[in-house]
Amino acid sequence: MLWSFALLGVAAALAGIYLGLVNACDDLGRQIKALETSRAELRKQVVNEERNWSMARSIGNMERLLAAHGIVMTFPQERNIVRLKAAEPDEPAQYARLAAPPVRD
Protein backbone atom coordinates (compact mmCIF):
# COMPACT_ATOMS: atom_id res chain seq x y z
CA MET A 1 0.00 0.00 0.00
CA LEU A 2 2.81 2.38 0.91
CA TRP A 3 4.54 1.69 -2.40
CA SER A 4 1.38 2.50 -4.34
CA PHE A 5 1.11 5.92 -2.64
CA ALA A 6 4.77 6.62 -3.39
CA LEU A 7 4.33 5.50 -6.98
CA LEU A 8 1.22 7.64 -7.32
CA GLY A 9 3.11 10.62 -5.89
CA VAL A 10 6.00 10.16 -8.34
CA ALA A 11 3.54 9.82 -11.24
CA ALA A 12 1.74 12.99 -10.15
CA ALA A 13 5.05 14.86 -9.88
CA LEU A 14 6.12 13.68 -13.32
CA ALA A 15 2.73 14.68 -14.77
CA GLY A 16 3.08 18.13 -13.18
CA ILE A 17 6.59 18.54 -14.61
CA TYR A 18 5.36 17.40 -18.03
CA LEU A 19 2.46 19.88 -17.99
CA GLY A 20 4.82 22.66 -16.90
CA LEU A 21 7.20 21.89 -19.75
CA VAL A 22 4.34 21.74 -22.28
CA ASN A 23 3.05 25.10 -21.03
CA ALA A 24 6.53 26.65 -21.24
CA CYS A 25 6.98 25.32 -24.79
CA ASP A 26 3.60 26.69 -25.84
CA ASP A 27 4.50 30.11 -24.40
CA LEU A 28 7.82 30.09 -26.24
CA GLY A 29 6.06 29.10 -29.47
CA ARG A 30 3.65 32.03 -29.11
CA GLN A 31 6.54 34.41 -28.44
CA ILE A 32 8.46 33.11 -31.47
CA LYS A 33 5.40 33.50 -33.69
CA ALA A 34 4.87 37.09 -32.46
CA LEU A 35 8.56 37.93 -33.05
CA GLU A 36 8.46 36.43 -36.54
CA THR A 37 5.37 38.51 -37.34
CA SER A 38 7.02 41.70 -36.09
CA ARG A 39 10.20 40.81 -38.03
CA ALA A 40 8.18 40.45 -41.23
CA GLU A 41 6.48 43.81 -40.61
CA LEU A 42 9.82 45.49 -39.91
CA ARG A 43 11.29 43.98 -43.07
CA LYS A 44 8.38 45.44 -45.07
CA GLN A 45 9.03 48.84 -43.49
CA VAL A 46 12.74 48.62 -44.35
CA VAL A 47 11.96 47.75 -47.97
CA ASN A 48 9.47 50.64 -48.19
CA GLU A 49 11.94 53.11 -46.68
CA GLU A 50 14.71 51.96 -49.03
CA ARG A 51 12.36 52.42 -51.99
CA ASN A 52 11.30 55.86 -50.75
CA TRP A 53 14.93 56.86 -50.20
CA SER A 54 15.98 55.73 -53.66
CA MET A 55 13.05 57.64 -55.18
CA ALA A 56 13.95 60.77 -53.18
CA ARG A 57 17.56 60.58 -54.39
CA SER A 58 16.67 60.22 -58.06
CA ILE A 59 17.89 62.93 -60.42
CA GLY A 60 14.40 63.72 -61.69
CA ASN A 61 13.04 64.19 -58.19
CA MET A 62 16.00 66.39 -57.18
CA GLU A 63 15.51 68.59 -60.24
CA ARG A 64 11.78 68.84 -59.51
CA LEU A 65 12.43 69.85 -55.89
CA LEU A 66 15.08 72.39 -56.89
CA ALA A 67 12.67 73.94 -59.40
CA ALA A 68 9.84 73.95 -56.85
CA HIS A 69 11.99 75.89 -54.37
CA GLY A 70 13.46 78.19 -57.00
CA ILE A 71 17.02 76.98 -56.50
CA VAL A 72 19.31 77.30 -59.50
CA MET A 73 22.61 75.45 -59.33
CA THR A 74 25.55 75.86 -61.66
CA PHE A 75 29.15 74.69 -61.73
CA PRO A 76 31.62 77.03 -59.98
CA GLN A 77 33.98 79.21 -61.96
CA GLU A 78 37.55 77.95 -62.32
CA ARG A 79 38.94 80.67 -60.02
CA ASN A 80 36.59 79.54 -57.20
CA ILE A 81 37.79 75.93 -57.22
CA VAL A 82 40.32 74.95 -54.55
CA ARG A 83 42.34 71.85 -55.40
CA LEU A 84 43.99 69.88 -52.62
CA LYS A 85 47.02 67.70 -53.03
CA ALA A 86 46.32 64.08 -52.17
CA ALA A 87 48.52 62.58 -49.47
CA GLU A 88 50.96 59.94 -50.58
CA PRO A 89 50.14 56.41 -49.34
CA ASP A 90 53.45 56.12 -47.44
CA GLU A 91 53.13 59.60 -45.90
CA PRO A 92 52.08 59.50 -42.21
CA ALA A 93 48.92 61.33 -41.25
CA GLN A 94 49.54 64.61 -39.46
CA TYR A 95 46.74 64.62 -36.93
CA ALA A 96 48.51 67.09 -34.64
CA ARG A 97 48.50 69.65 -37.41
CA LEU A 98 44.71 69.33 -37.80
CA ALA A 99 44.16 70.63 -34.24
CA ALA A 100 46.69 73.46 -34.60
CA PRO A 101 45.65 76.92 -35.77
CA PRO A 102 45.84 77.36 -39.54
CA VAL A 103 49.20 78.36 -40.97
CA ARG A 104 49.14 81.81 -42.57
CA ASP A 105 51.32 82.60 -45.59
C-alpha positions as CSV (number, residue, x, y, z in Angstrom):
1,M,0.0,0.0,0.0
2,L,2.8,2.4,0.9
3,W,4.5,1.7,-2.4
4,S,1.4,2.5,-4.3
5,F,1.1,5.9,-2.6
6,A,4.8,6.6,-3.4
7,L,4.3,5.5,-7.0
8,L,1.2,7.6,-7.3
9,G,3.1,10.6,-5.9
10,V,6.0,10.2,-8.3
11,A,3.5,9.8,-11.2
12,A,1.7,13.0,-10.1
13,A,5.0,14.9,-9.9
14,L,6.1,13.7,-13.3
15,A,2.7,14.7,-14.8
16,G,3.1,18.1,-13.2
17,I,6.6,18.5,-14.6
18,Y,5.4,17.4,-18.0
19,L,2.5,19.9,-18.0
20,G,4.8,22.7,-16.9
21,L,7.2,21.9,-19.7
22,V,4.3,21.7,-22.3
23,N,3.0,25.1,-21.0
24,A,6.5,26.7,-21.2
25,C,7.0,25.3,-24.8
26,D,3.6,26.7,-25.8
27,D,4.5,30.1,-24.4
28,L,7.8,30.1,-26.2
29,G,6.1,29.1,-29.5
30,R,3.6,32.0,-29.1
31,Q,6.5,34.4,-28.4
32,I,8.5,33.1,-31.5
33,K,5.4,33.5,-33.7
34,A,4.9,37.1,-32.5
35,L,8.6,37.9,-33.0
36,E,8.5,36.4,-36.5
37,T,5.4,38.5,-37.3
38,S,7.0,41.7,-36.1
39,R,10.2,40.8,-38.0
40,A,8.2,40.4,-41.2
41,E,6.5,43.8,-40.6
42,L,9.8,45.5,-39.9
43,R,11.3,44.0,-43.1
44,K,8.4,45.4,-45.1
45,Q,9.0,48.8,-43.5
46,V,12.7,48.6,-44.4
47,V,12.0,47.8,-48.0
48,N,9.5,50.6,-48.2
49,E,11.9,53.1,-46.7
50,E,14.7,52.0,-49.0
51,R,12.4,52.4,-52.0
52,N,11.3,55.9,-50.7
53,W,14.9,56.9,-50.2
54,S,16.0,55.7,-53.7
55,M,13.0,57.6,-55.2
56,A,14.0,60.8,-53.2
57,R,17.6,60.6,-54.4
58,S,16.7,60.2,-58.1
59,I,17.9,62.9,-60.4
60,G,14.4,63.7,-61.7
61,N,13.0,64.2,-58.2
62,M,16.0,66.4,-57.2
63,E,15.5,68.6,-60.2
64,R,11.8,68.8,-59.5
65,L,12.4,69.8,-55.9
66,L,15.1,72.4,-56.9
67,A,12.7,73.9,-59.4
68,A,9.8,73.9,-56.8
69,H,12.0,75.9,-54.4
70,G,13.5,78.2,-57.0
71,I,17.0,77.0,-56.5
72,V,19.3,77.3,-59.5
73,M,22.6,75.5,-59.3
74,T,25.6,75.9,-61.7
75,F,29.1,74.7,-61.7
76,P,31.6,77.0,-60.0
77,Q,34.0,79.2,-62.0
78,E,37.6,78.0,-62.3
79,R,38.9,80.7,-60.0
80,N,36.6,79.5,-57.2
81,I,37.8,75.9,-57.2
82,V,40.3,75.0,-54.5
83,R,42.3,71.8,-55.4
84,L,44.0,69.9,-52.6
85,K,47.0,67.7,-53.0
86,A,46.3,64.1,-52.2
87,A,48.5,62.6,-49.5
88,E,51.0,59.9,-50.6
89,P,50.1,56.4,-49.3
90,D,53.4,56.1,-47.4
91,E,53.1,59.6,-45.9
92,P,52.1,59.5,-42.2
93,A,48.9,61.3,-41.2
94,Q,49.5,64.6,-39.5
95,Y,46.7,64.6,-36.9
96,A,48.5,67.1,-34.6
97,R,48.5,69.7,-37.4
98,L,44.7,69.3,-37.8
99,A,44.2,70.6,-34.2
100,A,46.7,73.5,-34.6
101,P,45.7,76.9,-35.8
102,P,45.8,77.4,-39.5
103,V,49.2,78.4,-41.0
104,R,49.1,81.8,-42.6
105,D,51.3,82.6,-45.6
